[in-house]
Amino acid sequence: MAELVFFSGPMDCGKSTLALQMHHNHAVRGRDGLLFTRLDRAGVATISSRLGLSRRALEVDDTTDFWSLVVDRRTHGHPVDYVIADEAQFFTALQVEQLARVVDELDVDVFTFGITSDFRARLFPGSARLVELADRVEVLQVRALCWCGARATHNARTLDGLMVTQGEQVVVGDVEGGGGEVAYEVLCRRHHMRQMTAAVARAVLPVDGR
């Protein structure tokens, strides 16, 4: 039976890499799929990995109707065996429900990839609905690391290396940003709660301190 699967983890843990690998694995076996993304750091209509991999995809916005897109494609004679949806945290709750309907009524596998919580450690609406509806929620095994070496579980928004705790929920940035730009840094829970980024740690701690 088809499944709705949510692959989740903090930034920098290989979600987009896995999405592209999964698409490759299905495509080489002769399966036809659709790729979706929203607000990828590389630009519109692109799924990109920090390892340098990228592929064109369909860009999602608030008006995207996954059910109608899959039904229309099939109506016009184009098979859809699976759906890959990256940056799924940015989807609306209704869009997640559409994906669940695609699985249940059209027997199409749907593999979604996204961050669970935002820079305030609050659930994204799309991720919350995926946790509620998915047949499986998979935590990626590639561990993103906090500056202290512990497993990173939280995403911090930074400006000039300092953690920002207020602002819009969705601001596109990357873990490699800096120089006055909004950027993101993955932290363990302890250092996220303390708002201790790598830059702050370098300023206040001994070389081997935590």
C-alpha positions in Angstrom: 0.0 0.0 0.0 1.1 3.6 -0.6 2.4 5.6 2.3 2.7 9.2 3.4 6.2 9.5 5.0 7.7 12.5 6.7 11.5 12.6 6.8 12.5 15.2 9.4 15.5 16.7 11.1 17.2 20.1 11.7 19.0 22.0 9.0 22.2 20.4 7.6 21.2 16.8 8.2 20.9 15.8 4.6 17.1 16.0 3.9 17.4 17.4 0.4 20.2 15.0 -0.4 18.0 12.1 0.6 15.1 13.5 -1.4 17.2 13.6 -4.6 18.6 10.1 -3.9 15.1 8.7 -3.3 13.9 10.2 -6.6 16.9 8.7 -8.4 16.2 5.2 -6.9 12.6 5.2 -8.0 13.2 6.8 -11.4 15.9 4.2 -12.4 13.3 1.5 -11.7 11.0 3.0 -14.2 8.7 4.7 -11.8 7.3 8.2 -12.7 7.2 10.9 -10.1 6.6 14.5 -9.4 9.1 16.7 -7.5 7.9 19.7 -5.4 9.7 22.3 -3.3 9.1 25.6 -1.7 11.5 28.4 -1.0 14.7 26.4 -1.5 17.8 28.5 -0.7 19.1 27.9 -4.3 16.1 29.7 -5.9 12.7 29.0 -7.4 11.7 25.5 -8.6 14.9 23.8 -7.4 15.7 21.1 -4.9 19.3 21.6 -3.9 21.7 19.8 -1.6 24.7 21.3 0.2 26.7 18.5 -1.4 26.2 20.3 -4.7 23.3 18.2 -6.1 20.3 19.9 -7.5 17.3 19.1 -9.7 14.4 21.1 -11.1 11.1 20.8 -9.3 7.7 22.3 -9.3 7.5 25.4 -7.0 4.7 25.3 -4.4 2.9 28.4 -3.2 -0.3 28.8 -1.1 -2.5 28.2 -4.1 -1.0 24.9 -5.1 -3.5 22.0 -5.0 -1.6 18.7 -4.9 -4.7 16.6 -5.4 -5.8 18.5 -8.6 -2.2 18.4 -10.0 -1.9 14.7 -9.7 -5.4 14.0 -10.9 -5.0 16.3 -13.9 -1.7 14.6 -14.9 -3.2 11.2 -14.7 -6.3 12.3 -16.6 -4.0 13.4 -19.5 -2.3 10.0 -19.6 0.8 10.7 -17.5 1.5 8.2 -14.7 2.3 9.4 -11.2 3.7 6.6 -9.1 5.3 8.8 -6.3 5.6 12.3 -5.1 8.8 13.9 -3.6 8.1 17.1 -1.6 11.0 19.0 -0.2 10.8 21.9 2.3 7.4 20.5 3.4 7.5 22.6 6.5 6.4 25.5 4.4 3.3 23.8 3.1 -0.1 24.7 4.5 -2.1 22.2 6.6 -4.6 21.9 3.8 -1.9 21.0 1.4 -0.7 18.2 3.7 -4.3 16.9 3.8 -4.3 16.9 0.0 -1.1 14.8 0.0 -2.7 12.4 2.4 -5.7 12.1 0.0 -3.3 11.4 -2.9 -1.9 8.5 -0.9 -5.2 7.1 0.2 -7.4 7.5 -2.9 -4.9 7.3 -5.7 -2.4 4.9 -4.2 0.6 7.2 -4.8 3.6 7.1 -2.5 4.3 10.5 -1.0 7.7 11.2 0.5 8.0 14.6 2.3 11.1 16.2 3.7 11.3 19.1 6.1 12.3 20.8 9.3 10.0 20.2 12.2 10.3 23.4 14.2 11.3 27.0 13.5 14.0 29.2 15.0 11.8 29.7 18.1 11.4 25.9 18.6 7.8 26.1 17.5 6.2 23.7 15.0 5.7 24.8 11.5 2.0 24.3 10.5 3.0 22.0 7.6 5.2 19.9 9.8 2.7 19.7 12.6 0.0 18.4 10.2 2.5 15.9 8.8 3.3 14.6 12.2 -0.5 14.2 12.8 -1.2 12.5 9.5 1.9 10.7 8.2 2.0 6.9 8.2 5.6 7.2 9.3 7.8 9.9 10.7 11.5 9.2 10.1 14.2 11.1 11.9 17.3 11.2 9.6 20.2 9.3 10.8 22.9 11.7 9.6 23.5 13.8 12.7 23.9 17.5 12.3 26.3 18.7 15.0 26.1 21.7 17.4 29.4 23.7 17.8 29.9 21.8 21.1 29.9 18.4 19.2 26.6 17.2 20.6 23.7 16.2 18.3 22.0 19.4 16.9 18.3 19.3 17.3 17.3 22.9 17.0 17.6 25.6 14.4 18.7 29.1 15.5 18.3 32.2 13.4 21.3 34.5 13.7 22.4 38.0 12.7 26.1 38.7 12.9 26.5 35.5 14.9 23.9 36.4 17.6 20.7 34.4 18.0 17.5 36.2 17.0 14.3 35.2 18.9 11.7 37.4 17.2 10.5 37.9 13.7 8.6 36.3 10.9 8.4 32.6 11.0 9.6 32.2 7.4 12.8 34.0 6.4 15.0 32.2 3.9 18.6 31.8 4.8 21.4 29.2 5.0 23.8 27.8 7.6 26.6 29.4 5.6 25.3 33.0 5.8 26.9 35.9 7.7 28.2 39.4 7.4 25.1 41.1 8.5 22.8 38.7 6.7 20.2 36.5 8.3 21.6 33.1 8.7 20.9 29.9 10.5 22.9 27.7 12.9 22.0 24.3 14.2 22.4 23.9 18.0 21.7 21.3 20.6 18.8 22.0 22.9 21.0 23.2 25.8 22.7 25.8 23.7 19.6 26.9 21.9 17.9 27.5 25.2 20.9 29.5 26.3 21.1 31.4 23.0 24.7 30.4 22.8 25.8 30.3 19.2 29.3 29.4 18.0 30.2 33.1 17.9 29.0 33.7 21.4 30.8 30.6 22.7 34.1 31.7 21.1 33.8 35.1 22.9 33.0 33.8 26.4 34.3 30.3 26.7 37.7 28.7 26.9 38.9 26.9 23.9 37.6 23.6 25.2 34.8 24.9 27.3 31.1 24.2 27.1 
